[in-house]
Amino acid sequence: QVQLVESGGGLVQPGGSLRLSCAASGSIFTINTMGWYRQSPEKQRELVAAVSTRAYTFYADSVKGRFTISRDNAKNTEYLKMSDLKPEDTEVYYCHLLEYVQGRREYWGQGNQDTVSS
C-alpha cells in the first residue's frame, strides 16, 4: 500500500507564496507520475500540475507561470511552489500519485486547505 503525506500550505495574502510538499511511502513503482489536484465545494476536482519520474511536467492554464512543480525521486517527494497567489486559488489541495503496475493505480493525500485572503 502507498501512503501520501502532505505538508506546507495555509493562509497567505494575495500576491504571496506557499510551498506544498508530499512524501510518498510504501510499495511505490519506480516509474510514476505525481501531481496536485485542487477542489472547492462548488467545483469539480481539477488537476493543477503533475510531474513524471522523468521530469515531464504539466500545468493547468490557470496556474502557468505562477506555480512550479518538482520532485526528488530519491525521497519519493514532490513539491509545489505557488507564487503570486490569488483569492481564486483558495481551495483544498490534494497530492496524487499515479502508476501503472498490473493496471492503473492511484493514491491520494489527505488534502490541505490553502487560503488566499487579505
C-alpha positions as CSV (number, residue, x, y, z in Angstrom):
1,Q,0.0,0.0,0.0
2,V,1.1,3.5,-0.7
3,Q,0.7,6.5,1.6
4,L,0.9,10.1,0.7
5,V,1.5,12.7,3.5
6,E,1.2,16.4,2.7
7,S,2.7,19.3,4.4
8,G,3.0,23.1,3.9
9,G,0.4,25.5,2.8
10,G,-2.0,27.5,5.0
11,L,-3.1,31.1,4.9
12,V,-1.4,33.8,2.7
13,Q,-2.2,37.2,1.4
14,P,-2.9,37.9,-2.3
15,G,0.4,38.1,-4.2
16,G,2.1,35.9,-1.6
17,S,3.7,32.4,-1.9
18,L,3.2,29.0,-0.4
19,R,5.1,25.7,-0.8
20,L,3.4,22.3,-0.6
21,S,5.2,19.0,-0.1
22,C,4.0,15.5,-0.4
23,A,6.0,12.5,0.7
24,A,5.1,9.0,-0.6
25,S,5.9,5.9,1.2
26,G,5.2,2.2,0.8
27,S,5.4,0.0,-2.2
28,I,6.0,2.5,-5.0
29,F,6.7,1.6,-8.6
30,T,9.8,3.2,-10.0
31,I,8.0,4.9,-12.8
32,N,5.1,7.0,-11.8
33,T,3.5,10.5,-12.1
34,M,2.9,12.7,-9.0
35,G,0.7,15.7,-9.1
36,W,-1.5,18.1,-7.3
37,Y,-5.3,18.5,-7.6
38,R,-7.5,21.1,-6.0
39,Q,-11.1,21.3,-5.2
40,S,-13.6,23.7,-3.7
41,P,-17.2,22.9,-2.7
42,E,-18.7,24.4,-5.8
43,K,-16.3,23.0,-8.3
44,Q,-15.0,19.6,-9.5
45,R,-11.6,18.4,-8.5
46,E,-9.1,19.7,-11.1
47,L,-5.5,18.8,-12.0
48,V,-3.3,21.7,-11.2
49,A,0.2,20.3,-12.0
50,A,1.9,17.0,-12.5
51,V,5.5,15.7,-12.9
52,S,6.6,12.3,-14.1
53,T,9.6,10.3,-12.8
54,R,11.4,11.6,-15.9
55,A,10.6,15.2,-15.0
56,Y,8.0,15.8,-17.7
57,T,5.6,18.4,-16.4
58,F,2.0,19.6,-16.9
59,Y,0.3,22.7,-15.7
60,A,-3.2,23.9,-15.8
61,D,-3.6,27.1,-17.8
62,S,-4.8,28.9,-14.7
63,V,-1.5,28.4,-12.9
64,K,1.1,28.5,-15.7
65,G,3.8,31.0,-14.9
66,R,2.8,31.1,-11.2
67,F,3.2,27.5,-9.9
68,T,6.2,25.3,-10.2
69,I,6.1,21.5,-9.6
70,S,9.2,19.5,-8.8
71,R,10.2,16.2,-7.3
72,D,13.0,14.4,-5.6
73,N,12.9,10.8,-6.8
74,A,15.3,9.6,-4.2
75,K,12.9,10.8,-1.5
76,N,9.7,10.0,-3.3
77,T,8.7,13.5,-2.6
78,E,7.1,16.2,-4.7
79,Y,6.8,19.9,-4.2
80,L,4.5,22.6,-5.5
81,K,5.8,26.2,-5.2
82,M,2.8,28.6,-5.6
83,S,3.6,32.2,-6.3
84,D,1.5,35.3,-7.0
85,L,-1.4,33.7,-5.3
86,K,-4.9,34.9,-5.9
87,P,-8.1,34.6,-3.9
88,E,-9.4,32.2,-6.6
89,D,-6.5,29.8,-5.7
90,T,-8.3,29.2,-2.3
91,E,-9.1,25.5,-2.4
92,V,-8.3,22.2,-0.8
93,Y,-5.1,20.8,-2.4
94,Y,-4.6,17.1,-2.8
95,C,-1.4,15.2,-3.5
96,H,-1.8,12.4,-6.1
97,L,0.3,9.5,-7.3
98,L,-0.4,7.5,-10.5
99,E,1.3,4.4,-11.5
100,Y,0.7,1.5,-13.9
101,V,1.5,-1.8,-12.2
102,Q,-0.7,-4.6,-13.3
103,G,-3.2,-1.9,-14.2
104,R,-3.8,1.7,-13.2
105,R,-3.3,2.5,-9.6
106,E,-3.8,5.9,-8.0
107,Y,-3.4,7.2,-4.5
108,W,-4.4,10.4,-2.7
109,G,-3.1,12.6,0.1
110,Q,-5.4,13.8,2.9
111,G,-5.9,17.2,1.4
112,N,-5.0,20.6,2.9
113,Q,-6.9,23.8,2.8
114,D,-4.9,26.7,1.3
115,T,-6.5,30.1,1.7
116,V,-5.5,33.3,-0.1
117,S,-7.1,36.3,1.6
118,S,-6.3,39.8,2.9
